[in-house]
């Protein structure tokens, strides 16, 4: 499946402890980068996918009704804030 966002990092299962640890490490890494820059450059967005309770289903735009509490899988994105980009050269 082709992703349309260049900010996509990974898809994680919330029911797996390893995946929860991975999400925490991603959040800590982005937090460290922001602290080193003395301003917020990036943020971690977590989007719920595939509901646990299928009776609730999906809302407008494909988001899971019930939020992260009702999601089996989550997509993780690292997005720049206010168009801040770092020149890595």
QUIHU-V201526 format. One record per helix or strand of 3 or more residues. SS is the DSSP state (2 for helix, 1 for strand). FROM is the first residue (numbers start at 0). LEN is the number of residues. If there is no record, write none. Layout:
BEGIN
ss: [SS | SS]
from: [FROM | FROM]
len: [LEN | LEN]
END
This chain:
BEGIN
ss: [1 | 2 | 1 | 2 | 2 | 1]
from: [7 | 16 | 41 | 59 | 66 | 70]
len: [6 | 21 | 10 | 3 | 4 | 10]
END
